[in-house]
């Protein structure tokens, strides 16, 4: 990874004064040790009019991987990583180690220069620029007064059908103090990279506050910066999951969250997720259910609502993903809940394709936006688990109405709302399924709508309320 | 006095303090069989006499007793138990575990008890308390049977206690010692002709007359009648005569069916509702002498609800029996045996809705039963319903045990119209669903190769997530491939991995001959292929128009597109047919392990997201760095050594790009896909995974059509022959220099157990260029390579062996026809172990 810093001549003096600011002599190539590699500083040009310093970071790929498994280390995937080449938090580390004086704003030889706004230019290569994040450099740097130039890198022709590479060369121009430029880079590089290499601890908060002082608090994206820079640590379970799930590079937990976010974004205009929760709670009240199982509870969006629902005795959250259940437990503050609080909340891991005695004896079970995540051939097994074996008095099922997708701008025709959706049904398809299931397992079903109804396309979300006598 | 104790049972000692209960218990029972209240008081508070600890002590006592009874161990409660309310929990506990509560009363003179108490140092019970206890005992002793004790033994006086003798007798249902062989026959319902024919087919010689039948069984064999001999059919009387004769002659065991029980009540003159064919029985029996009717009623009354046979491996009962009720005696056991487990609901035909206990059955004993007519006798989780509805026009079926053969005789006509169509019966529509308890929590899997493979709970949890959300139907998943270790690193030279280390490993392990197979650079694909969709239905119990499946190494469906899957399966099916393998292997399905090419078909996302992207980032960053440093050098402010290194690094990134591109090829239609099978894992009746590789590869070579199916180039190497070893090294070098992924070295005999234990089933030796995709573009730089050589493969190898053992076990179990959950346990194990943290570059 390479950072170049250029400065033009100013009223304060020649461009080569950059050497004083950085504390590195323009006529030498110097090397510095880093925790996981080396940094080199040299000057490709050092004229009176223009001077450019280069900070080159050579990471040791072997040492990078060795760190694996230590607390807080990102788990290197089995395929080779971009770490030696992509600008990451390692570059922030190098800035702090090698250009620490400049970062602090110290310049004993030219103290006035350190306080002056200079015509500076910085180039970063290769800057991670993931799909969907293309506007992120703009959002992060433009509010700080930079002029940006973003040049995406191309993939090899053999893969070019895929569009540009998820990297770019970023050029920033601005008139500001060098220390501010370095601080901006120090804080924002890890945000752009989205992968942090060291443990996020309380000292991270201090650093962020220290180097963000004076600009971060006013930055429009400060929440994003804080969230990403202080990213919660992965759980061990998730590492195991990631290893299992990364076959063929698909379905990592992150991708899944991204997909979920995408679905939320599509439906955001409708506030459909909230509306669904309200609708499900209303149906449960109408059914008079005192014990409810939320099957496929995910991070507990519905559970959070049910936890405050008066009249409920017991609520069970059920999901296949143990890591997501951990997040749900945090979200629901399960650990802080009084042991005798009503309703009693429990989270258990399980999969709907496995019959499960723990699901028996509930007044109602909810399958909110779950069935469309099941491969159609596996659906009958799930039906047997829920309607055949668990046999709650009522089952509430919600699923997208595919017809409504035409109303979503930004969704390609024929595309589904979520990457993991194995299907989405039209109203007729859902009705056919619901009636067949009800008939097979001795339930009566009533179909309802959730969300604003389109006169010809129907509602964005459809609901089936299944009831059995006695 | 002889005290005959049913074994197992719950023995409750009743007697005042000082009556000699503990002494009696010590003399007649194992120390571990006796649970004493004093000892439990000591356990919870260190003081055996502290009365404040009594409630806690009894809680402990009941808990331990419950655990023992659940395991079917005879248990003795050593406490005074003189009051009815103290005894009540023990009776309830015994009933809850379906065992008999037995009371042994030590009715010893109170004076003697007081005397003995006085002699006890430090823990004597006051005289008054002893007298009260004695009084309470006397008052309630007569009501013990009414309280629920099934046997009561009262030892009057110290002398009687001294002289008592304890004999343990097995429960009536416990016939473990009878090893068979048996011929188990389903519901006869008065179908005498079919029964006679079936017995003939089974080798029993019938002679005499229907009034006085004679039967000569084949040597050593006995019949087990599963009940429901009577009602509905025309030959109730001759059937009864035959069965009575055979049971008396010792050539048959007979179980009661619900129809017998009702008939017996009717014969005894009780009021019963005459329905479900009872009228036929009564009418036919009316023509017989009264003595015969009485004989029949007595015979039925003497029948035992179920039998546990053959060292506990076989359980027979009319309507089946849950595991926790087997070998036990209670009203609930008897009711289950007669009527099954009913929910109290009735279905659309007015028949009781039965809980499908068989679908949930997880016991180790085989349960053979009848009661519910089914169109076809079929094993479900080690249970078999043999009632194939003869009287309704189906067939009369028998199971030859232990051979496992099912013999059926078709009904000569429909004697009775079924109330519900046969096919609508519960057992035939319910697939063997898996239970959460089959997969959650820590598991220990016994395998043939490695005993006790442990799967930890969090590993199982991770595997469940994948299986629950992404995997193919579990009924297809009869195997998952194990991980594979590389050899030890090459100690020096330009290579990280080299064949010599693999050969050296196997030579050390005592393997003489190995096979080197080219490693295809594709995506792992396990194929289950059926000759036709009907085979999928019959053998795998799956409706599959494709007649098979292709899944990945983690059990996911390989294809999102069913058409592509159909193309691959059809091609393989045709090749099987053309090669005559169906006939040769005497099978109609096969499970194969292989690779699907090209790699880019499945790994497209990986190529785009990782390999091409890393190359782009690396090339751009290094190109700019080189240019910048060159500019500095031109000013005399550079570093030549650094410049040279950067240039070399850039070259290596280029080599890395060449490495991934070599394995990419566009796939326009599914016909462009190529399958390279390298292992024929199993076919009907036979697991081939453990067989010699040369035969395997020769068989698979016959499938190759040069287009959609290719063979696996391979070389046999005698490890004692240096020339052969050198040839193999050259073979590997040529192929990998051209960009090949490398080769896999396997012991020719597949499974090799030497002095050092089980040898690795395979080692992969990957090519130098290919390894850039694993270790990074620049791994060949000497400073990196030297450090990368220090890698440890021991964990990976241990994992590979355990996973191999699990995979093989899964196939063995499937081929042996074991229940789905037993196969699934192994498959889940493979996936769960994969979540163990090992260096993913190995």
Interface residues (C-beta under 8 A of the other chain):
Chain A: X1 X2 X4 X26 X27 X28 X29 X31 X40 X42 X43 X44 X45 X46 X52 X54 X56 X60 X61 X62 X65 X68 X69 X76 X77 X78 X79 X80 X81 X82 X84 X85 X86 X125 X126 X153 X154 X155 X156 X158 X159 X162 X165 X166 X167 X169 X236 X237 X239 X240 X241 X243 X244 X245 X247 X248 X249 X250 X251 X320 X321 X322 X349 X350 X351 X352 X353 X354 X355 X356 X357 X358 X373 X375 X377 X378 X381 X384 X385 X389
Chain B: X359 X360 X431 X433 X434 X435 X436 X437 X438 X439 X440 X458 X459 X461 X462 X463 X464 X465 X466 X467 X468 X469 X470 X472 X473 X474 X523 X552 X553 X554 X556 X557 X602 X603 X605 X606 X607 X608 X609 X610 X611 X612 X613 X614 X615 X616 X617 X618 X620 X621 X622 X624 X625 X627 X628 X629 X631 X632 X635 X636 X637 X638 X639 X642 X656 X657 X661 X664 X772 X773 X774 X775 X776 X777 X778 X779 X784 X787 X788 X831 X834 X835 X837 X839 X840 X841
